[in-house]
Amino acid sequence: MSRIGNNPITIPEGVTVEIKDNVVTVKGKLGELTQDIDAVSVKVEEGNVIVERSTELKDHKAKHGLYRSLINNMILGVSKGWTKELELVGVGYRASNQGQKLDMAIGFSHNIVINVAPEVKIETISEKGKNPIVKLTSHDKQLVGQVAAKIRGFRKPEPYKGKGVKFVGEHIRRKAGKSA
């Protein structure tokens, strides 16, 4: 039984939810998102979005909670937005951005330049004595996560010194190096 799927989603002020032909469209002050749905029915009643499943099949039970979470993330995204912060840990690691181009020096012989989707806003923070931070912000949670994972994938944190690109607040399991 999906406990998440049974919870109604409250719609905040300034957000509209429309359902047409199994497509949910959410509009807010930060943007507009759409999601195709199947195996469940979605209704808007009295400022709440209610997701219901028609049968007790295993696939329908699984999608009940999934679509409720996706619609909730869409509503939160267009009203508040989503943010991911990446920290570049290592000597000489730097990041800068010009518009939607992110330029990173992360220990390779060349800089890595990434063109980021226009829906994602990039901000680089470099303070003396601290590790550089890349801040990604957007109304689409999936897109922010995908871009952050791609950036982290260029140099994942290694377990001995902890050097690499990591999420802010992420704990890296450290290993003891070789003992003499």
N, C-alpha and C positions, 0 to 999 in steps of 0.2 A: 504494500500500500504506500503510495507516495504521500508523504506528509507535507513536503514542500509544495507540491502541486495543488493541494487543497487550500492553501493560504491565498486570500484575495490580495491584489496589488492595488494600493491606493495611488490615484493619479494626482500629482501635485498641480498647483496653479500654473497656468501658462503652457501646459502640455496637453495635446490632443491625441487620442488613440482612435484610429479608424480600422475597420475590418471589412475587406471586400474580397470575395473569391479565395478564401484561405490565405490571404496576405494581410499581415498586420502592419500598419504604418503608424509610426510615432513621430510627432512633430513637436519641437520645443524651441527655446531661445537659442540653443547651441547648434541645432541642425535637424536633420530628418533621417530616420532609419526605417528600413522595411525588413520583414522576415516572413518567409513562406512557412506555413504550418500544415501538418497532416496528423491524422490519428487522434486529434483532440479538437474540441470546439472552444472558441473564445468569445466571451460576451462582455460588454461594457454596461454596468449597472450602477447608478448612483455614485459616480466618481470612483468606482472600483473596476478592475479588470478581473474577470473570473475565468479560469481555465478548467474545463471539464472533459473527462474522457468518456467515450461511449461504451466501451467494453472493458472487461478485466483481463484482456490478453497481455502477455508479458511485454510485448513491444509497445502497446498503448500505455501501460503503467510506466515504462521507462521514459517515454516521450512526454508524459504528463508533467513530470517535474522539470524535464529539460526545457520545454517551451515556456513554462512559467518563469524559470530563471532567465531565459533569453529575453523575454518581454520585460521583466523587471530590470535587467541590465540596460535595455534600450531606454526605458523611462528614466532611470537614474542618469544615463549618459546624456540625454538631450536636456536634462534639467541642471545637473551639476557638472558632468564631465568626468573623465577618467584620467589618471596620471600615473606614470611609471617613471622611476628614477633609477638610472644606472650609474655606478661608480667605477672609475678607471683606477685600479690599484696597481702601481708599479712605478719605478723610477723612469722619468722621462715620458710617461704616458700623458697625452694631451688631447683635448677635443675642442673644436671650434665649429661654428656654423655660419654660413652665408645664405640666408633665406632657407630653402628646403634642402640644402646640401650640408651634410655632416662630414667633417674632415677629422679623422682620428689618427694619432700616432700612438700605436700600441705595441711597440717592440719589433715590428717588422722592418725590412730595409726600405719600405715605401709606406706612405700614408694611405689609409683606406678612406675612400670618398664614397658616400652613400647618398643617393637621391631618395628622399623620403616622400611618401604620399602627401598630397596637399591637404588632406583632412587632418593630418597630425602636425601639431605645432612643436617645434624643437627649440629648446633653450639650453645653452651650455653655461655652467657655472664654474669658474676657475678662481679659487682663492689661494693666496700664498700660504704654503704650509699644509694645505689640505688636498685631498685627491679631487681631480676634476669630476664633475657630475653632469650627466646628460639627462635632461628632463623632457619627457614626451607627454603631450596632452592632446586629447581628442574626445569627441562624443561617442566614438565607436570602441567599445572595450576590446573586441576581438582584434581590431586593427592595431591598437596600441600594443597589445600583447604580442602580436606577430612581429611588429617592427622591433620591439624590445628584444625578443628572442633572436632575431636575425643579427642585431648588433652584438648581443652577448655571444652568439655563435662564432664570431670572428676570433675571440680569444677568451675561452672559458677560464674561470679561476682554477689554478692548479693547487693541489693539496699540500705542497711543501712550503712555499713562501706565501701563497694566497694571491699571487699576481694574476691579473686578468680583468675582465669586465664582469662585474657582479651587480645584482640588484641592491639598492640601499636597504639595509636591514637583513640581508641574506646572511645566514651563518654558513661558513665553509668548514667542512670537516678537515682538520689538519692532520697530517701524518708526521711522524718523528723522523726523519731522514735516516741515513745509514749510520749505525753506531760503530765506533772504532774498536 
